[in-house]
């Protein structure tokens, strides 16, 4: 499931059934294998959370 206002960079890969919360930002080339909470900014292979926008979670 993909939430509202989710942004994907170029060449992002999402593997398996995952949930992407509202306002998630995924950097270019990132491989997503787990659920992401609202407002998270992630990058890398495997991904790591760079930042979580607290105001976006509400």
C-alpha positions as CSV (number, residue, x, y, z in Angstrom):
1,X,0.0,0.0,0.0
2,X,1.3,3.4,-0.9
3,X,0.2,6.4,1.2
4,X,-0.5,10.0,0.0
5,X,2.3,12.3,-1.2
6,X,5.0,9.6,-1.5
7,X,8.0,10.6,-3.6
8,X,10.2,8.0,-5.4
9,X,13.7,8.8,-6.8
10,X,14.9,7.3,-10.1
11,X,15.5,3.5,-10.1
12,X,13.8,2.7,-6.8
13,X,13.0,-0.9,-6.2
14,X,10.2,-2.0,-3.8
15,X,10.3,-5.7,-2.9
16,X,7.5,-7.6,-1.3
17,X,4.3,-6.5,0.3
18,X,5.2,-3.3,2.1
19,X,3.3,-0.3,3.4
20,X,4.7,3.2,2.6
21,X,3.2,5.8,4.9
22,X,2.1,9.3,3.9
23,X,4.8,11.8,2.9
24,X,7.6,9.2,2.6
25,X,10.6,10.2,0.4
26,X,12.7,7.5,-1.2
27,X,16.1,8.4,-2.7
28,X,17.3,7.4,-6.1
29,X,18.5,3.8,-6.3
30,X,17.1,2.8,-3.0
31,X,15.9,-0.8,-2.4
32,X,12.9,-0.9,0.0
33,X,12.1,-4.3,1.7
34,X,10.2,-3.2,4.9
35,X,7.4,-0.9,5.9
36,X,8.1,2.8,6.1
37,X,6.4,5.0,8.6
38,X,4.8,8.4,7.7
39,X,7.3,11.2,7.1
40,X,10.4,9.0,6.7
41,X,13.2,9.9,4.3
42,X,15.2,6.8,3.2
43,X,18.2,6.1,0.9
44,X,20.6,3.2,0.1
45,X,20.9,-0.5,-0.6
46,X,19.6,-1.8,1.8
47,X,17.8,1.4,2.8
48,X,18.5,3.4,6.0
49,X,16.4,6.2,7.5
50,X,18.0,9.6,7.1
51,X,15.3,11.6,8.8
52,X,11.7,11.5,10.0
53,X,9.5,14.6,9.6
54,X,7.5,14.6,12.8
55,X,5.0,17.1,11.6
56,X,4.3,14.8,8.6
57,X,3.3,11.9,10.9
58,X,0.2,13.5,12.2
